[in-house]
Structures are given as C-alpha cells and as structure tokens.
Amino acid sequence: MSTTFFTSTTIKDGKAPIIVRVQSRNPKISVIRKTGLVVSVKVWEKRNTSTFGSRYGDNPDIKKLFNRLENIKNAVEGQIALGKALKSEDVKELIEKVIFREAIEEEQRKQEELRLQQEEELRMTLIKYFEKFYNEAKNGSRITEKGTIYTPGTLTSIKQAMDHFMSFEATQAKPHDFADINMDFYLAYTAFLNKRNYKLNTIGKNINWLKTIMSMAETEGYHSSQVYKDKRFKGARVEVDTIYLTKDDLDKIRAVDLSNEQPGYALARDIFMIGVWTAQRVSDYNNIKKKNIKEYTVRSIEDVDDPDNPGKTKPIIVERQTRVIEIVQKKTGTKVVVPCSTELLKILEKYNFDVPHLSDQKVNDYMKEVAKLAELDEEVRIEYIKGGRKEVEFIPKHDLVHTHTARRTGATLMYLSGMDIYDIMKITGHSTPQTLKKYIKADELEVVDKIVNKYDYFK
C-alpha cells in the first residue's frame, strides 16, 4: 500500500498541479488523480533536500500545503487499512474533505453562531422584559391588577426606572439577567444611584419597580430566581416633609387680589380650592364637569311643636336638597361621593358647574405665584436623604405649594374638624387608615387643640 504525490515532469518553471497516486494489492487499488492543489516547481524540487527546511520551513503557506498532503495521505491510507477498495471518486471525496475541511468548519462555525444568535434574540432577558412590560403598559395591552390601564404618571415612573437601570447597565462589564439580580447587584445598583445624588425615595421607587418587573417575569415563567424577594432587597423610602395649608393660609390665598394678573391665576386658584374642598388628586379635581354634579332629595322625620296641642310635638317629613360630586378616581378606579360644601358650591356656581381645565403644570406654576402674593413666606424645614446623606433645607412655604398640597390640606382640615377618619377615607378614597394618616400633616398644637375641644377630660 502506498500513497505518493508528484507533479508533471513537463512543467519546468512556475507552479504545477500536484497529483496523487494510490496503490494497494489488497484490496486492489490503482488510482491516479489531481489533488486540486498546486505548488512552485522550485519548492517541490527542493522538498527532500537538506536546504528545504532552512529556506521554506517558516513559510506558513508551504507548511499548510504539505500538512494538507500529509492529511490526504492519512485519510486515504486509513480507509485502505479498513479494507475499502477505493475508486477514483472515493479518493476525490477524501481529498475534498481534507482540502475544504477548514472552509467546512468555518461554515459550520458560522451556522452555529447564527443559531446561537437567533436563540439569544428569541430568549427573554431582563432588559427585554423591562422594555416589553413598559411598551405593553403604554399601548394598553397590559393592564393593572385592578383591570385598569396604566396612568400617564405611572408610565413615566416605569420609564424613568427603566432608564436608570439601563444607565447602570452601561457602566457594567456585562448586562444583568434575571439570575444576576441578587444582593451583590442590589448593593452595586443602590450605590450607583446614590453616587448620582438621587433622593432616597427616588432610589426606593427604582428598586420597587425592578422588584415588580422581576415578579411579573417570574409569574410569566421567564425565571425562578427568588433573591429579589429577600427582605433586605427593598425599596427604602422615608416620609417626605410635605406641607398643608392652614385655614389662615387659605383665607390669605382667597383674599389676595389677582385682578392685575393674567386670568390663569384666578382659574388656578379656583381649581386648587376645589382640590382642597374635595380632597382629591389633581387628576380628579382638575377635571370636574357638570356630569359629576348630582343633586339628591334627602327626606327625614323631625319632631316640631304641634300648634293644635300646646306643649306637644308632632312628626313631619323634612326635605333637603343635597348636592354632591361623584368621582371615579383615575388612579385607583375607586368611586367616591363628596358632599358640596358652601365654599365649593360658590366656585362651581361661578363656572355654571362646568369648570374649565388648566394643565396640572400651569396650576402648579400659578399657585406658587398666588401663594407668594398671599405672603405665605414662612420658612419650612425640609429633611430628606440624598446621595445617601441626610440633608436639611429651609424653603419658603409658597415655593412648596403644588397641586397635591390641595389634597393634603383637605384631608388634614377634615381631620382637625373632628371628622371620623373612616368618613374621611370614604371621601379621599384611601383604602386604609395608615395610608390616609400619611396625608394628615397637622402640627402638634393643632392636634392638641382638636383633642381638648373633643374630650371633656381636658376641660
């Protein structure tokens, strides 16, 4: 059995094709055919000389050529050793497998890369799920647990949390996937947000949205990681020192002359006062229309003096007309019914029970100016945690007035009036006393005054 290579003896210069001869007695084989490879005649002639290695040993192309010839020989003789009677076409196939092996392997590598790439594109990752969650919430195909669509404010909050997470990812050596959300991640992420000087509540909101995303992804079967449920993996927050307006503050706001200001100031003041008397969120009190106003006849039985029987009384039916505002709160879907106070009725009647809408931002901007004109200049001490450090500021009260101040003011004044907290909840729409209490911002002296007036024990 022998496998030898040679070139045409007629070619004396340049490159010549390399031919292979395969011979064997058992099995009987005699095949001569071109390999498809070519070689410099000079190189071929010196292949068996002592100077070949020193002249061509470091040439990668020549090394590759002779390695291929060796591999062809091994492939052919390996088949013969197995007793296979090779024909010309069989030798050709073996030669091609050797010659094109690299190309075949490269193609296989590319196919495998493509397969893995397609697999990765189809695989759900944390950031892809975050984007999916946001986009579905935005287009309405994903709804809340209460069956309502996500509000613009909530969508903004989700988008901000996603942007913060992506900013953090850009600083990391590799992206974090579901399984990577552990305590090491939590510490690194909160440190990143602190370094960016975000307030504690902002950091807490980001962590809580990430926990929501992880929870929803787990529910939908994308992962089984549990570390994010650890009690240490939490979105910390502190109660922010927000203000409410006292009755004196409200009197000053209502008394301030806005005749020389643009009309938006007076409208913003009226809308804000509606918020005070209804104790609703701005998304609800800034959109009250005539259809929200309902009038009911309330009948009751009262005892009055009986003119026909001096010294005695008789029952009569008394009818009273009661106006209320019925609101289905946009954020929660809760239906609340708010009795119309005298002050509220005055404002509603001013606009024939159809109050014009003013953007929330405009109400914010105008009310700060109205409060400034009303000389609400008392400096308020504000504490907060920012960048991981406690900070204190003293800010004029008028700069702290915004749309949500109306709701806090309404809830607090109801409380100070002696109204039962559960009755206040029916108006504000809070689900628990604990959440309502966060809105009640009365100071200690006002609370003491309320207690003294309510209980004979202190009189």
C-alpha positions as CSV (number, residue, x, y, z in Angstrom):
1,M,0.0,0.0,0.0
2,S,1.4,3.4,-0.9
3,T,0.2,7.0,-1.4
4,T,2.6,9.2,-3.3
5,F,2.5,12.7,-4.7
6,F,4.2,14.1,-7.8
7,T,4.0,16.9,-10.3
8,S,4.1,16.9,-14.1
9,T,7.6,16.5,-15.4
10,T,6.8,18.7,-18.4
11,I,6.5,21.8,-16.2
12,K,9.9,23.2,-15.5
13,D,9.0,26.6,-14.0
14,G,6.2,28.4,-12.2
15,K,3.5,26.3,-10.5
16,A,2.5,22.8,-11.2
17,P,-0.5,20.8,-10.1
18,I,0.1,18.1,-7.5
19,I,-1.1,14.6,-8.4
20,V,-1.7,11.7,-6.0
21,R,-1.1,8.0,-6.8
22,V,-2.8,5.4,-4.6
23,Q,-1.7,1.8,-5.0
24,S,-2.7,-1.3,-3.0
25,R,-2.6,-5.0,-3.6
26,N,-5.2,-6.0,-1.0
27,P,-7.6,-4.5,-1.6
28,K,-6.6,-3.9,-5.2
29,I,-6.4,-0.2,-5.8
30,S,-4.6,1.8,-8.5
31,V,-5.8,5.4,-8.7
32,I,-4.1,8.4,-10.1
33,R,-5.8,11.8,-10.0
34,K,-5.2,15.5,-9.4
35,T,-5.5,16.8,-5.9
36,G,-6.5,20.3,-6.9
37,L,-3.5,21.7,-5.2
38,V,-0.6,23.5,-6.9
39,V,3.0,24.1,-5.9
40,S,6.0,26.0,-7.0
41,V,8.2,23.7,-9.1
42,K,11.3,25.0,-7.3
43,V,9.8,24.3,-3.9
44,W,8.7,20.9,-4.9
45,E,12.2,20.0,-6.3
46,K,13.9,21.0,-3.0
47,R,11.3,19.3,-0.7
48,N,13.7,16.4,0.1
49,T,16.9,18.4,0.2
50,S,18.8,19.5,3.3
51,T,18.2,23.2,2.5
52,F,14.4,22.9,2.3
53,G,13.7,23.4,5.9
54,S,16.0,26.4,6.3
55,R,14.6,28.1,3.2
56,Y,10.9,27.3,3.5
57,G,10.3,26.0,7.0
58,D,8.8,29.2,8.3
59,N,6.6,29.9,5.3
60,P,3.0,29.4,6.5
61,D,1.6,28.7,3.1
62,I,4.1,26.0,2.3
63,K,3.6,24.5,5.8
64,K,-0.2,24.5,5.2
65,L,0.3,22.8,1.7
66,F,2.4,19.9,3.0
67,N,0.2,19.5,6.0
68,R,-2.7,19.0,3.6
69,L,-0.8,16.4,1.6
70,E,0.0,14.6,4.8
71,N,-3.7,14.7,5.8
72,I,-4.7,13.4,2.4
73,K,-2.3,10.5,2.7
74,N,-3.5,9.6,6.2
75,A,-7.2,9.8,5.1
76,V,-6.6,7.6,2.1
77,E,-4.5,5.0,3.9
78,G,-6.9,5.0,6.8
79,Q,-9.7,3.9,4.5
80,I,-7.5,1.3,2.8
81,A,-6.5,-0.1,6.2
82,L,-10.2,-0.7,6.9
83,G,-10.2,-2.8,3.7
84,K,-12.1,-0.4,1.5
85,A,-11.4,-0.7,-2.2
86,L,-11.2,3.0,-3.2
87,K,-12.1,4.2,-6.6
88,S,-11.1,7.5,-8.2
89,E,-14.3,9.2,-7.0
90,D,-13.7,7.9,-3.4
91,V,-10.2,9.4,-3.5
92,K,-11.6,12.6,-4.8
93,E,-14.1,12.8,-2.0
94,L,-11.4,12.2,0.6
95,I,-9.2,14.9,-0.9
96,E,-12.0,17.4,-0.9
97,K,-12.8,16.7,2.7
98,V,-9.2,17.5,3.6
99,I,-8.8,20.5,1.3
100,F,-12.1,22.0,2.2
101,R,-12.2,21.0,5.8
102,E,-11.3,24.5,7.0
103,A,-14.0,26.0,4.8
104,I,-16.5,23.4,6.0
105,E,-15.5,24.0,9.6
106,E,-15.8,27.8,9.1
107,E,-19.2,27.4,7.6
108,Q,-20.3,25.2,10.5
109,R,-18.9,27.7,13.0
110,K,-20.9,30.5,11.2
111,Q,-24.0,28.4,11.3
112,E,-23.6,27.7,15.0
113,E,-23.0,31.4,15.7
114,L,-26.2,32.2,13.7
115,R,-28.1,29.6,15.6
116,L,-26.9,30.9,19.0
117,Q,-27.6,34.5,17.8
118,Q,-31.2,33.6,16.8
119,E,-31.6,31.7,20.0
120,E,-30.4,34.7,22.0
121,E,-32.7,37.0,20.1
122,L,-35.7,34.8,21.0
123,R,-34.6,34.3,24.6
124,M,-36.3,36.7,27.0
125,T,-33.8,38.7,29.1
126,L,-34.3,41.1,31.9
127,I,-33.9,44.3,29.9
128,K,-36.0,42.9,27.1
129,Y,-38.8,42.1,29.5
130,F,-38.5,45.5,31.1
131,E,-39.0,47.1,27.7
132,K,-41.8,44.7,26.8
133,F,-43.5,45.5,30.1
134,Y,-43.3,49.3,29.5
135,N,-44.4,49.1,25.9
136,E,-47.4,46.9,26.6
137,A,-48.4,49.2,29.5
138,K,-48.1,52.2,27.2
139,N,-50.1,50.7,24.4
140,G,-52.8,49.4,26.7
141,S,-52.3,45.7,26.0
142,R,-51.0,45.2,29.6
143,I,-53.4,46.4,32.3
144,T,-53.0,46.7,36.1
145,E,-54.1,44.1,38.6
146,K,-57.3,46.1,39.1
147,G,-58.1,45.8,35.4
148,T,-57.4,49.4,34.5
149,I,-54.9,50.9,32.1
150,Y,-51.7,52.5,33.4
151,T,-52.0,56.2,34.0
152,P,-49.6,58.7,32.3
153,G,-47.9,59.3,35.7
154,T,-47.3,55.6,36.3
155,L,-45.9,55.2,32.8
156,T,-43.5,58.0,33.4
157,S,-42.4,56.3,36.6
158,I,-41.8,53.0,34.8
159,K,-39.9,54.7,32.0
160,Q,-37.7,56.5,34.5
161,A,-36.9,53.3,36.4
162,M,-36.1,51.5,33.1
163,D,-33.8,54.4,32.0
164,H,-32.0,54.4,35.4
165,F,-31.5,50.6,35.1
166,M,-30.1,50.9,31.6
167,S,-27.7,53.7,32.7
168,F,-26.4,51.4,35.4
169,E,-26.0,48.5,32.9
170,A,-23.9,50.8,30.6
171,T,-21.3,51.0,33.4
172,Q,-21.1,47.3,33.9
173,A,-18.8,44.7,32.3
174,K,-21.7,42.6,31.3
175,P,-25.5,43.0,31.3
176,H,-27.5,41.6,34.3
177,D,-30.1,39.0,33.6
178,F,-32.8,37.6,35.8
179,A,-30.4,35.2,37.7
180,D,-28.0,38.1,38.4
181,I,-30.5,40.1,40.4
182,N,-29.0,39.3,43.8
183,M,-27.8,41.1,46.9
184,D,-24.5,42.0,45.2
185,F,-26.5,43.6,42.4
186,Y,-28.7,45.4,44.9
187,L,-25.7,46.9,46.7
188,A,-24.0,47.9,43.4
189,Y,-27.2,49.4,42.0
190,T,-28.1,51.4,45.1
191,A,-24.5,52.7,45.3
192,F,-24.7,53.8,41.7
193,L,-28.0,55.7,42.3
194,N,-26.6,57.3,45.5
195,K,-23.5,58.3,43.6
196,R,-25.8,60.1,41.1
197,N,-27.2,62.0,44.1
198,Y,-30.7,60.8,43.8
199,K,-33.0,61.1,46.8
200,L,-33.8,58.1,48.9
201,N,-37.4,57.9,47.7
202,T,-36.3,58.0,44.1
203,I,-33.9,55.1,44.7
204,G,-36.7,53.2,46.5
205,K,-39.1,53.7,43.6
206,N,-36.5,52.4,41.2
207,I,-35.9,49.3,43.3
208,N,-39.6,48.7,43.7
209,W,-40.2,48.9,40.0
210,L,-37.4,46.4,39.4
211,K,-39.0,44.1,42.0
212,T,-42.3,44.4,40.2
213,I,-40.7,43.5,36.9
214,M,-39.0,40.5,38.4
215,S,-42.2,39.4,40.0
216,M,-44.2,39.7,36.7
217,A,-41.5,37.9,34.8
218,E,-41.4,35.1,37.3
219,T,-45.2,34.8,37.1
220,E,-45.0,34.5,33.3
221,G,-42.4,31.7,33.6
222,Y,-39.2,33.5,32.5
223,H,-37.2,32.8,35.6
224,S,-37.3,31.2,39.0
225,S,-34.9,33.5,40.9
226,Q,-36.0,34.3,44.5
227,V,-33.4,36.6,45.8
228,Y,-35.3,39.8,44.9
229,K,-37.9,38.7,47.5
230,D,-35.4,38.9,50.3
231,K,-36.5,41.4,53.0
232,R,-33.1,43.1,52.6
233,F,-33.8,43.7,48.9
234,K,-36.1,46.6,49.5
235,G,-37.0,49.9,48.0
236,A,-36.5,52.1,51.1
237,R,-38.4,55.3,51.4
238,V,-39.0,58.0,54.1
239,E,-42.0,60.2,54.6
240,V,-41.3,63.5,52.9
241,D,-42.0,66.6,54.9
242,T,-44.7,68.0,52.7
243,I,-46.9,70.8,53.8
244,Y,-50.6,71.5,54.1
245,L,-52.2,74.9,54.3
246,T,-54.0,76.2,57.4
247,K,-57.3,77.9,57.4
248,D,-55.4,81.2,57.8
249,D,-53.3,80.3,54.7
250,L,-56.4,79.6,52.7
251,D,-58.0,82.9,53.8
252,K,-54.9,84.7,52.6
253,I,-55.0,82.9,49.3
254,R,-58.7,83.6,48.7
255,A,-58.2,87.3,49.7
256,V,-55.3,88.1,47.5
257,D,-56.1,90.5,44.7
258,L,-55.5,88.9,41.3
259,S,-57.2,91.5,39.1
260,N,-53.9,92.7,37.7
261,E,-52.6,89.2,37.0
262,Q,-53.3,87.1,33.9
263,P,-56.7,85.2,34.0
264,G,-54.9,81.9,34.6
265,Y,-54.0,82.9,38.1
266,A,-57.7,83.2,39.3
267,L,-58.6,80.0,37.5
268,A,-55.7,78.1,39.0
269,R,-56.8,79.4,42.5
270,D,-60.3,78.1,42.0
271,I,-59.2,74.7,40.7
272,F,-56.8,74.4,43.7
273,M,-59.6,75.3,46.1
274,I,-61.8,72.7,44.5
275,G,-59.0,70.3,45.3
276,V,-59.0,71.5,48.9
277,W,-62.8,71.1,49.4
278,T,-62.9,67.7,47.7
279,A,-59.5,66.3,48.9
280,Q,-59.0,64.5,45.6
281,R,-55.9,64.0,43.4
282,V,-55.3,66.7,40.8
283,S,-56.1,64.2,38.0
284,D,-59.7,64.1,39.5
285,Y,-60.3,67.6,40.9
286,N,-58.9,69.3,37.7
287,N,-61.4,67.6,35.5
288,I,-64.7,68.1,37.3
289,K,-67.6,68.7,34.8
290,K,-71.3,69.2,35.1
291,K,-72.0,65.5,34.7
292,N,-70.1,64.9,38.0
293,I,-72.6,67.0,40.0
294,K,-75.5,65.2,41.3
295,E,-78.5,66.5,43.3
296,Y,-80.4,64.4,45.8
297,T,-83.5,65.0,47.8
298,V,-82.9,63.8,51.4
299,R,-86.0,63.2,53.5
300,S,-86.0,62.9,57.2
301,I,-88.6,62.9,60.0
302,E,-88.3,65.7,62.6
303,D,-90.4,66.5,65.7
304,V,-91.9,70.0,65.7
305,D,-94.2,71.9,68.1
306,D,-97.8,70.9,67.5
307,P,-99.9,74.2,67.3
308,D,-103.1,72.2,67.9
309,N,-101.7,70.6,71.1
310,P,-99.7,73.1,73.1
311,G,-96.7,71.6,74.8
312,K,-96.6,68.6,72.5
313,T,-94.8,67.8,69.3
314,K,-95.7,66.1,66.1
315,P,-93.5,64.4,63.4
316,I,-93.2,66.0,60.0
317,I,-91.2,65.0,56.9
318,V,-88.5,67.4,56.0
319,E,-86.9,67.5,52.6
320,R,-83.5,68.9,51.9
321,Q,-81.7,69.2,48.6
322,T,-78.1,67.9,48.7
323,R,-75.5,68.4,46.0
324,V,-72.6,66.0,45.8
325,I,-69.7,65.4,43.4
326,E,-69.4,61.8,42.2
327,I,-65.9,60.9,41.0
328,V,-64.4,57.6,39.8
329,Q,-60.7,58.2,40.7
330,K,-58.4,57.7,37.8
331,K,-55.5,56.2,39.7
332,T,-57.4,53.6,41.6
333,G,-60.8,53.3,39.9
334,T,-62.4,53.9,43.3
335,K,-65.8,55.7,43.3
336,V,-66.2,58.5,45.8
337,V,-69.0,60.8,46.7
338,V,-68.0,64.2,48.0
339,P,-70.6,66.5,49.6
340,C,-70.5,70.0,48.2
341,S,-69.6,72.5,50.9
342,T,-70.7,76.1,50.8
343,E,-67.3,77.2,49.6
344,L,-67.2,74.5,46.9
345,L,-70.7,75.4,45.7
346,K,-69.6,79.0,45.3
347,I,-66.8,78.1,43.0
348,L,-68.8,75.6,41.0
349,E,-71.7,78.1,40.5
350,K,-69.2,80.7,39.3
351,Y,-68.5,78.4,36.3
352,N,-72.1,77.1,36.0
353,F,-70.8,73.7,37.3
354,D,-68.5,73.3,34.3
355,V,-65.0,74.4,35.5
356,P,-62.5,75.0,32.6
357,H,-59.5,72.7,32.6
358,L,-56.0,74.0,33.2
359,S,-52.9,71.9,32.8
360,D,-51.5,70.5,36.0
361,Q,-48.2,72.2,35.4
362,K,-49.9,75.5,35.0
363,V,-51.8,75.1,38.2
364,N,-48.5,74.3,39.9
365,D,-46.8,77.3,38.4
366,Y,-49.6,79.8,39.0
367,M,-50.3,78.6,42.6
368,K,-46.7,79.2,43.7
369,E,-47.1,82.7,42.5
370,V,-50.5,83.1,44.1
371,A,-49.1,81.8,47.4
372,K,-46.2,84.2,47.1
373,L,-48.7,87.1,46.5
374,A,-50.6,85.9,49.6
375,E,-47.3,86.3,51.5
376,L,-47.0,82.7,52.6
377,D,-43.4,83.4,53.4
378,E,-42.9,81.2,56.5
379,E,-39.7,79.1,56.1
380,V,-40.4,75.4,56.3
381,R,-37.7,73.0,57.5
382,I,-37.4,70.1,55.0
383,E,-35.4,67.0,55.7
384,Y,-34.5,64.4,53.1
385,I,-31.9,61.8,52.2
386,K,-30.0,62.5,49.0
387,G,-27.0,60.6,47.8
388,G,-27.1,58.5,51.0
389,R,-26.7,61.6,53.2
390,K,-29.3,63.4,55.3
391,E,-29.8,67.0,54.2
392,V,-31.9,69.9,55.6
393,E,-33.2,72.9,53.8
394,F,-35.4,75.9,54.8
395,I,-37.7,76.7,52.0
396,P,-40.4,79.5,51.8
397,K,-43.8,78.0,52.2
398,H,-45.1,79.5,48.9
399,D,-42.4,77.5,47.0
400,L,-43.7,74.2,48.4
401,V,-47.3,74.8,47.3
402,H,-48.3,72.5,44.4
403,T,-51.3,70.5,43.2
404,H,-51.0,67.7,45.7
405,T,-51.0,70.3,48.6
406,A,-54.7,70.7,48.0
407,R,-55.4,67.0,48.7
408,R,-53.3,67.0,51.8
409,T,-54.8,70.2,53.0
410,G,-58.4,68.9,52.5
411,A,-57.7,65.7,54.4
412,T,-55.9,67.5,57.3
413,L,-58.7,70.1,57.7
414,M,-61.3,67.3,57.7
415,Y,-59.3,65.6,60.5
416,L,-58.9,68.8,62.5
417,S,-62.6,69.5,62.2
418,G,-63.3,66.3,64.2
419,M,-64.5,64.2,61.3
420,D,-64.2,60.4,61.8
421,I,-61.2,59.0,60.0
422,Y,-63.2,56.3,58.3
423,D,-65.6,59.0,57.0
424,I,-62.6,60.9,55.6
425,M,-61.5,57.7,53.9
426,K,-64.8,57.5,52.1
427,I,-64.2,60.9,50.6
428,T,-60.5,60.7,49.9
429,G,-60.7,57.1,48.6
430,H,-57.8,55.8,50.8
431,S,-58.1,52.0,51.4
432,T,-56.6,52.0,54.9
433,P,-56.2,54.4,57.8
434,Q,-52.5,54.0,57.6
435,T,-52.3,55.4,54.1
436,L,-54.6,58.3,55.0
437,K,-52.6,59.2,58.0
438,K,-49.6,59.9,55.8
439,Y,-51.7,62.8,54.3
440,I,-52.6,64.3,57.7
441,K,-50.0,66.9,58.4
442,A,-51.4,68.8,61.3
443,D,-48.8,70.1,63.7
444,E,-48.8,69.2,67.4
445,L,-50.5,72.3,68.7
446,E,-53.4,71.9,66.3
447,V,-53.8,68.3,67.3
448,V,-53.8,69.2,71.0
449,D,-56.5,71.8,70.3
450,K,-58.6,69.3,68.5
451,I,-58.3,66.8,71.4
452,V,-59.1,69.5,74.0
453,N,-62.2,70.5,72.2
454,K,-63.4,66.9,71.6
455,Y,-63.0,65.5,75.1
456,D,-64.4,66.9,78.4
457,Y,-61.5,65.1,80.2
458,F,-59.2,68.1,79.4
459,K,-61.6,70.8,80.2
